[in-house]
Amino acid sequence: MKRVVVYVEGPSDKAAMEALLKPLLRQRRQQGIAIDFFDAPAGDRKKSLLLKIPHRAVNILCNQPATFVVTMPDLYPRNRGFPHKTYEELANGVLKNFRRAVQRKRIPNNGRLEERFKVFCFKHDLEALVLASRDALRIRLEATSLPITWTLPVENQNHDQPPKRVVEDLFRQHRQRYRDTVDAPLILSGSDYQGLAEACPQCFKPFVEFLSSIKVG
């Protein structure tokens, strides 16, 4: 069985992805591809995904030839670990760390190894998907209506007011407190991942397309 190991920043991201992608994860497992999500190492979790996971990925990929490794941090906050404010800058920095780890181990055919290491991100954080799940979010807030007060498309929300801050404000306006480990999975479990991929085409859609495109055998 092929395997995809996906590292995300923390428990809320892990639970939310498992809830949202449940149909896809089930389908892919039935086809012989296991997709598993894991928390980043403790400490500064974003820095861990950018700096530590590339080195861990080299060890995994060398020992497990049927495995892919994905690192998927939030784009926010900018410049954590190394200078970056765009996905392209983040991905390039992570790949440089991966290539350094490969060189230190003096691994031959390192191009093939890199083909199984992927870098994606939430732009600017997981809550972009929560905002894109407007109906499910409205139901969770027990609101009769939910006017759009955020940027559309939601992935254009910025570093100064990332999606999570918008979601937290919405909960406060409805006299509630946003608990990412509880509310994000609950909201996303009522959403269609394919619809969210279309609503978040910059960074989330490529991740879904990658998981869907892995060939069996």
Secondary structure, DSSP 8 states (H G I E B T S, - for coil): -EEEEEEESSHHHHHHHHHHTHHHHHHHHHTTEEEEEEE--SSSHHHIIIIIHHHHHHHHHHH-TTEEEEEE-BS-STTSSSS-SSHHHHHHHHHHHHHHHHHHHT-SSHHHHHTTEEE--BSS-THHHHHH-HHHHHHHHT-S-----S-SSGGG--SSS-HHHHHHHHHHHTT----HHHHHHHHHHTS-HHHHHHHSTTTHHHHHHHHHH----
